[in-house]
Amino acid sequence: MPEMISWQAPDTFPRLLFQHARLRGEQPAMREKDLGIWQCWTWSEVAAEVRAMACGLAEMGFRRGENLAIIGENRPRMYMMMSAVQCLGGVPLPLYQDAVADEMLFVLRDAEIRFAFVEDQEQVDKLLEIRDQLPQFEHLLYDDPRGMRHYTQPFLHDIRELMAMGRIHDRNHPDLLQTEVAAGSTADVSVMLYTSGTTGRPKGVCLTHHAFISAARGGIEFDRLRADEDILSYLPMAWVGDHLFSFAQAMVSGFTINCPESAETVMTDLREIGPTYYFAPPRVFENLLTQVMIRMEDASFLKQKMFHFFMAVARRSGAEILDGQAVPFVDRLLYALGDVLIFGPLRNVLGMSRIRVAYTAGAAIGPDLFRFYRSIGINLKQLYGQTETCAYVCLQPDGQIKFDSVGKPAPGVEVKIADNGEILVKGPMLLREYYKRPDATAEAINADGYFMTGDAGLFDDDGHLKIIDRAKDVGKLANGAMYAPNYIENKLKFFPHIKEAVVFGDCREMVCAFINIDIGAVGNWAERRGIAYSGYADLAAKPEVYGLIRDCVEQVNGGLVEEGVLADSQIHRFLVLHKELDPDDDELTRTRKVRRNFVAEKYGVLIDALYGGRSRQFIETTVRFEDGRQGKVAADLVIEDVRTFPVVWRAA
C-alpha cells in the first residue's frame, strides 16, 4: 500500500481526510444500511477508496478545475467521490436526486460536465435520456450495478472498475496523488452548489475549502462537538445543509456519518443509530409531529388524556427546564413524571433519545413547532444561513434560546441590518463567486464586502436576530399594516392536518390562503369518523375537511391578533387546493420552497375568486406524472370565509 499522505496543516478537505486516516484510522467514518445490515468503513478504508477513485479519475483524464456531477441518495461512495474529485483539484457538483432529466439539463450544461457519478440505474437512465443534448459529456460512472447488466454503452463505467484501474495507476505513479493534493489551495473551490431557482434560473455557488472549513470549525467549537458523534445523513446532498453537517463537519471533527437504507426507512434507521447530533429542515420536524399526532388519535382514551395532560405541563415548563431556568416545584415534579411516562418514550419513538444537539434551518420554523420539541427535552436550535454563506450566519447559544429568533451572529461572522431592513453578512464563509456569473456576483456582494441575503430582519435588545420574511415578500396590506406571508404560512403548517399553505395579501384589503391538506393526517382523521374518500382531490373537497381546516385557520387568526404589527394579517378567506403542490409541476423547488410568483400566476383564477367574493371556482390544472407524461386534473373548488378577531393593538 502507498505511503500515507500527511501534512502539518490540514487546511483542505483532502488533507483533513488523510490526517484522520493517520490519527484515527480504525475508527468508523461512514456507515450504510444495505439489505437490512449496517456496513461500516473506517477512516483508513475511506482514505484507501478515495485514493483509488482519484487515481482512476486521473487515468481517465479528469483535470484540475473540472466539475464532476454527483447524483444519488446519501451513500458513502457518493461522499467519497466528493473527496476524490477534491484530491485532484476538481469541483464536485451534487444535484438533487429526485429531479427529472430536463431539470438536470440546465445545470449539466451550465457546469460543462464531462464526468458524472450516479447512484443507480434510475439516475443512469435520466442522463441517457438527455445525453444527446450534452455534447461535452464523456463518462458516466455508477455505484449500484443492479439492473445494469445489459447496458453496453462504452462510456458507462462501474465504480469498482474505476477503483481497480486507479489502484494500478497508483502503483505505477505512486507520487501523483500526493503531488496533486499538495498543489491544492484553501482558496480553491471545494464544491459547487446550485441555488434552488425560486425566482429564476439556478446559479452555481462556488464555495472554497477555506469557506466551508471555517463554517464547520465555527459550528464544532460553538456546540463542542466531538469525534465520537453520530449523525444520520439523509437530506439531499445537493443541499448546503447536508454538505455542512454531513461532509464538512465530519471531515473537520472526524465524527461518523450514517446513511439510511432508503427514504422509506429513515425513521427506522434513525432509531437504530440513535444519533447524538441531528439536523433537519422544518418540514421534517412538521412531518414527525404529524406522525405523533396520528398515532395519538389511534390511542386509547386514557392514553390520550394522559398525553394531553403532560403535554400541557411540557408547554408550560419543558423548554424552561431544558434551558436551566427556574420552574415551580410542582411543575418540575410533574415534568419528571411526564418524562418517564410520555416524553422519554416519545423521544425514543422519534429516534432522538441520544441527541445532544439538534438543528433546523432552510426555512423559518413556527414558534409553536419549535416549542413542542424543546418542551419534550430535545435540544433543538435554529441556525440561519444561505447556500452562499455555507449555511452559517447565526447560531443559538445553549441557555439563550428564543422561539422567535435565529440566535446571535456565529463566531467569525459580522451581521448588520441595512436601512431598508435587509440582512447583510460578512465573514470567511462567503461564496467566492457565482459560476460564470460576474454580474450576479457583483449584485450579491456590495462594495463593503457584505453579502446581501435578501432576507428582512431586525435585532432584539439581546442581540438576537429575528427573521421577518424574504425582503421581497414583506409587504403591506391596503391599510398600511405589515404583511409577512412566510410567517403566517408557518403558523398554518404547525397543524398536522396542513401540509402546505400559500397566503396572499400584499397591497390588498385582506389576506387569503391556499391550503394543501396532509393526506396521511387528514386521511386518518376521516377514516376514524367513517368518512369515505377515493383520493386526495375527493378528500380535500369534503365539507367535514373544510370544517377541520377552518378551525385551524381560526386558531391562527386568534394568535395573530396578539402579534402587534401583524395583527391585521388575519386570514379572511381560504380554499383547499385539489392537488398537492409539487416540485415536478414547478410549484415548489426541490427543497420544497414555494415558488410564490409561479403559483400566483398558475392559479390566478383562484386568487381572483378569493378576492372577488365568489363561493366556488372551477379550475383545470396540468400535472406531470412520475414517468414524465402530462395530464389534467379539474375540480370545482369551494371558497370559505373565516372568522377574524378585532385588532386590539396596532403599532403607531
N, C-alpha and C positions, 0 to 999 in steps of 0.2 A: 504493500500500500504506500502511496506517495507520502512524503513527509507533511505533517500538519502545518497549515499556514498559520502564522501568528504575527501580531503587530503590537507595538506598545500602546497605541492609542486607537481603540476600535471606534472610529467615527463615521463609518458607513455600515450599512446593513450586512454586507458580506463579511466584513471584518468582525462585526459582533457575532455572527453565526459561527465563524471558526474559533473565536475566543470561547464561546460556550462549549463547543465540541472539545476544546482542550481542558477547560476548567470543570465542566460537569458532564462529561461525555456519556456517562451511563445513566444520567437522569432522563426521565421522559420529556420529550419535546412536543410530540404530537401523538394523538390517538384518533382512531377512526373506527366506528362501529360498522362492521361488514358482515352480512348474513347472521346478525344477532350476536356477534362476538367482537369484543373490543381488541383492535390491533394497535400495537404501540411502536413508535420509532423513538430511539434515544437521540440525544443531540449529535452523537458520533455518527449514527446511522443517517440522520438527516443531512449532515455535512457531506457524507460519502455519496448520497444520492444526488445532492445538489452539484457536487463536483462532477459526477458522471453526466448529468444533464447539461451542465455548462460546457463541458468538453465536447459533448455530442453536438450541441448547437454550433460551437466553433468549427467543428469538422464540416457541418452543413453550410457554413458560410455566413452565419449570423454575425453582424458587425456592430462595433461600438456606436452608440447613438441611435440604433434602430429601435422601433417599437414592436412588441410582441403581444398579441391579443390572448387573453386567458378567459375562457368561458366555461362555467360549470358551477355546480354546487360546491360548498365548502369541503374540500378534500385535501389531505396532506400534500399530495403531489402538486396540487394547484398552488399551494403556498411555496412549496419547494421550487417550482418553476419560476416564481417571482424572484427568489434568491438567485437562481441560476442565471437568469437574464441580467440581474444587477451585477453579478460577478464579472460579466463580460462588458459592463458599461452600457448595457441596453436599458430599455424602459418597459416594464410590464404594464399592460393596459387591460385591466379586468373589465368585462362587460356583464350586464345583467343577464343571468342565465335564462330568465323567463321571457326575454324579449324575442319577438318574431324576427325572421330573417330580414325583412325590409327595414326594421328599426335598427338593426346592426349595420346595415349597408352604409349609412352616412358616416358612422364612426370609423368603420374599417377603411373607407376611402379617405376620410379626413386625416387619419393617422398613418396612411400609406403603409398598411400592414402587408408584410411578406410572409411572416410566420404567425401561426396561431396554434394554441394548445387548448384542446377542449376535453370535456369530461367523458362523453359517451356518444353513442350512435345518434341520439336525438340532436345533439349540437353539431355533429358532423353533417347530418342531413341539412341543417339550416345553412351551413356555409356552402355546401354543394349547390344548394338552390340559387345562391347569388354569386357563385364563383365567376361566372361569365362576365359579371359586371365589375370584377376586381382584377384588372389586367396585371397588377403588380404582385398578386398573391401567388406564392410558390409552394409553401409547405404547410400541411395540416397534420398536426400531431394529436393523438388521442390517448386517454388513460385507460378507460374501461373497454376491453376487447369484445365484450358480449354483443353479438349481432353484427360484428364487423368481418366475419369470415369471408363473405362473398364480395366485399369491396376491394376492387383490384386496381384502383387508380394509383399510379406511381408516386403521386405527391402525398399520399396518405402514409403515416408512419406511426406505429405503435411506440409508446413512450419507452417500453422495455428495449426495443430495438435501438432507440436513440441512446439509452444509457449504456447498452453493450458497445455501441460504436464509440461512445465517449470514454469508456474505460480503456479501450485500445488506443485511442488518441492520447489519453493521459499518459499511458506507458511510453508512447513514442515521443511525447512532448511534455515531460514532467514539470517543466518550469513555466509553461504557458499560463496556467490558471493563476499562479502566484503573481506573475507579472501583470496580468490583467487586473486582478483585484488591487494590487499596489498602485496601479495607474488611476484608480478611482478617486474622485474628489468629493468632499462633503457638499460642494456646490452643484454636483451632478444631479440631474433629475432622477429620483428613485422610483417614482410611479406617476402615471398619468391617469387621472380620474375625470370622467366626463360629467358635467353638470346634468341635472335631470331634464333640462329643457322646458321648464314650466312656462316660460314666456317666449320661447323661440328655439332656434337650433341649439343643441348641446354644445358646450365649449370644453375643450380638453384643458384641464387644470394641471399644470406642471409643478410638482412638489419635489423639493430636493431632499437628499439624505439628511442634511442639517435641519431642515424644517420639521420633518416627521420625528427625527430622533429627539429634537428639542421638546416637541409636544409630548412625546412618550415619556421622556425623563421627568418633565414637569408634573405630569399626572401621577407617575410612580412615586415620586417624592412627596407629593401632596397627600396621597392616600396611603403612604407607607406600604406599598405593595412589595411582595417578596417573591423569590424564585419558586416557592412551593405552592403558589396559587394555581387554581384550575379555572379555566373559562370555557364555556361552550360556544363554539364558533359556528353559527347557523345563519347569520344575516348575510345578505348578498355581498360577495367580495368586491363588487364594483362600488359599494357604498363606503364613504370615507370613515364612517363609524367602525365598520368591521376592520378596515385597514389599520386604524389607530389601535383598537383594542385587541384584535386577534393576531395582527402581524407585528406592528411596530413595537407595542409594549412587550409582547412576548420576546421579540428579538433583543430588546434592551434589558429586560429583567431576567429572562430565562424561565418564565413560567410555562405551563403546559396548555396547549390549545387542544380542544376535543371536538371532533367533527361528528355530527349525528349521522345516523344511517340514511335518513331521508327527511323531507319536510314533515311527513306524516308522523314520524317517530320522535320529534323534537321533545315533546313533553315527557315521554318515557325515558329518553336518553338523558334529559335534564335531571330527572330523579335519580337515575343510576350514577351519574357523575357527581351530583351534588356540588356544583361549582362554588367557589369561595368569592368569586368576582364575576359580576354579571352585567350585561349591557343589552338594552332593548329599546326600540323606539316606542312611543306612547301606544301605538296601535297594538303592539304585542301585550302590553300591560292591560289594555282595554279588553282584548280577547280573553286573557286569563281570568279577568274579573267576570266576564260574561259566562265563562265555563263554570266558575264557582257558583254564580247565582242560579244557573240552570240546575246544577246538582242540588242546591238547597231547595229548589221548587219540588224536586222529587223526594226530598227527605220527609221523615215523619213529622207530625205536628209538634211533638215535643222537641225534636232536634231543631226545627225552625224557630221555635220560641227561644230556645237556649242560644242559638246563633245570633238572633237579633238582639237579645238582651246583652250579650257580651260584646257585640259589635258596637252597641251604644256606649258601653264602658270604654272601648278602644277609641272611638271617635272623640270621647271626652278627654282621655288622658294618655292614650298609647303613644302618640308622637312626642308628647312632653316627657314621658318616661324614657323613650329612646334617646332623647336629647339631654337626659340627666337633669331635667328641671324638677322643681318642687311640685308634688301632686298630693292631694289629700290622702290620708292613710287608708280610708275605706276604698277609694278608687284604686290605690296601689294594690290592696289586698284582693279586690275583685279582679283586677287585671291579671294578677299572678294565677288566680284560679282559672280565668279565661284562657291564659296561655297554656295551661295543662289540657283543658277540655276542647278549646276551639283553635286558638291562634297557632300553637305548635303543630297540631295535626294538619292545619291548613297550609302552613309553610312547607310541611313535608309533602303534601299533595302537589304543591306548586313546584317542588324540587328546589326550594330555597332555604332549606334548614341550615346549610353551612355558610350562607352568603354573609360576608363581612361588609362588602361594598357593592351596591347596585347602582347603575346609572341609566338615565334615559335622556335621549336627545333626538334630534331630527325634526321635531315639531314641538310646539308647546303642549305640555301635559296639563290637563284640567286640575285645578287645586283639589277638587273632591277626590279624584282618582289618586293623586299624589298622597293625600292624607290617608286614604284607605290602606295603602301598602305600608306606610310608616307606622300606622296605628297597630298593625299586626306584628310589628317587630322587625320589619325588613328595612335595612338602612339604605333606602332608595334616595338618590340625589339627582339633581338635574345638572347637566352641563350645557354650555352654549358654544356653538361654533358652526362653521360652514366648511364645505369642501375646500374652499380657498384658504382656510386657516387650519387645516389638518384637524378640524372638529375641536379646536382647542382655543377658547377665548375666556370663558368664565367657568368656575367650579364652585361648588357649595362646601364650605368647611364643616366638618363634624361639629354638632352642637350649635350651629348657626343656620339651620335650615328654615327657609321661608317658603311657603307654598306658592306665593305669587312672584317669586324672583328666581333667577338662574345663578345666584351667588355673586361672588366677587371676581374681579379680573384674576386669571390664573397667573402663577409665577412666571415672570418674564414678559407679561402681556400688558400693553397700555391700551386703555379703553376710554373714549370720550364721546360726548354727545354733541352733534353738530347743531347749528342754530335752528335747522328745520326738524330736529328731533331724531335724525338718523344716527345710528351707532357706527362709530369709526374705531378701527383697531389697528394696532401696530405691534410687531414682535418678530422673533426669529421663525415663527411657524407660518409666515405668509407664503403664498404661492410665488414662484419665480416669474411665471407668465402664463397667459393662455396660449395654447399651441397654435402657432401661425396666425395669431390674432393680436397684433400690437395695438390695434385700435381699441379692442375690448380691454386689454391690459391697462392702457392709459386711462380709460374711463373708470376702471375699478379702483385704481390706486391714485390718490391725489398728490399734489405737489409736495406735501409734507411727509409722504410715505405711508399714509394711513389707508387701509383697505376700507372701502365704503360698503358696508354689509347689506344695505337695502332694507334693514330692519329698523323699526322705530322703537325707542325705549327711553327709559329715564332711570336715574339713580335715586334710591330712597335715602333716608337720613343716616342709615348704617353703611352706606356704600355698596348696597346690593343692587344689581342691575335687574330692572323689570322690562320684559319684552311686551310691547303692546300688540304688535302685529307687523306684517310686512309694511314698510313705509308707503309703498304704492297702494296698498289695500286699505290703509287707515283713511277714513273719510269723514264726512259729516252728513247727518240727516238734513232734511229740508229746513228744520227748525234750528240748525246750527249745532246740535248736540254731537259729540264724538260717536263714531261708528267704527268698531273693530271686529270684522267678520270672523276671523280665526278664533278670537276669544269666545265668541258666542257659540261657534261650532264645537269647540272643545267641551263646553258645558253640556251641550246636547249629547255628545258622544260618550259622556260619562255613564249614561243609562245603557244597560246591557242590551236593550232592545233596539238601540240606534247604532248602526254600523258606520254610517257616513252622513254628513249634513253639509249643505251649502246654503249660506244665507245671502240675502241681497238687501240693499238699503241706501247705498251711497247716493246722496242728493235726492232721495225720495222721502215721502212723508212718513213712511213706516218701514219696518223690517219684515221680510217674508222669507220662507225657508223651503228648500227641497230636503226630503228625508229619505235615506235608504235604511230599511229595516235590516236587522241581523237575522238571517233566515234560520240559524240554529236556535237562537234565544226565543224568537217570536214563534217559530215552529213548535218548540217545546211547550211554550205558553198556550198555544192554540190547541195542541193535542190534549193537554190536561183539561181543557174546557170543552172537548168534544167538537171542536170547530174543524170541519174537513176542508182541505185545500188541495189543489192539483200542482202547485208550483209557486215560484216567487211572486209572479205577477198577480196570481189569484189571491194569495195570502195578503199581499200588500194592499189589495183593494177592499178587504173585508171591513165592514163597519166597526166590528169589535177591535180590529187592529188600529183603525183610526182613533178610536176612543183611547186605546192604550197610549198611542203616541201623543195624543192631545194632552193627556195627564203629564207626560214627560215635559212637553213644551211649556205647559203652565207652571210646572215646578221651576224650570229655568227662568221664566219671567218673574216668578216670586223672588228668586235670588238676585236677578239683575236690578230689581227695584232698589236694592241696597248697595249697588255698585257705584254710587256717586255719578261720575261723568258718563257712565254707560247705562244709567237707569232708563234713558229714553230708547235704548236699543232692544226693548222687549219685542218679541215676535208677535205679529198680529194675525198672519195667515200662513198656512203651510199646506203642502201636498206630499204624498208618499209616492216616489217615483216607481214606475212599473218595471224597472230593471236596475240592477246594481251598476253603479259607476265602475268602469273597468279600464285598466291600462291598455288592453287590446283595442278598445274603442277610442283611445286617446283622451279619455276623460280624466284619467289620473296618470301621474308619472309612475315610473317603475318603483319609486319609493313611496307610492300611494299618496302623493300630494295632489290635491285637486287642481286641475288646470282651469282656474276660475273663469278666465275670459272665454276659453273654448266651450265650457259648459254653458255659460250665459248665452253664447251665440247659438249653440246647438239646440238649446231648449228655450229659445227666445219666446216662442209661442206660449210656453207655460208661465214665463215671467210676466208677459202681457196679461195673461188670465188672472194671475195673482193680484196684480195691481189694478186690473180692470173691474174687479168686483165680481167676477164670474164664479159660479159654484161648481162647474165642470169644464173640462177641456179635453178634446180628443187630440192624440198625438201618435205619429208613426215614426219609429226610430230605426235607423240602420245599425246592425250589430255585426261584429266579426266573431266567428266561431274559432275554436282552437285549431282546427285543420286549415284555417285561412279563408274558408268560404264566408260569404256575407249573406245576411238575411234581414228581415224586418220584423219588428215587434210593434204592436199597436195596442192602445188602451184608451179608455175614456176615464180620465183621472178626476177624482173628487178633490175639491179645494175647500178647506175648512177654516173658519175663524176661530181665534183662540182668545181666552180671557186674558186681559192685561191688568196691571195694577197701577194705581195713582202714584206718580213720582213725588216723593216727599222731600227730596233733597236734590239740588242741582248746583253745579259749580257756577260761581259768579261770572 
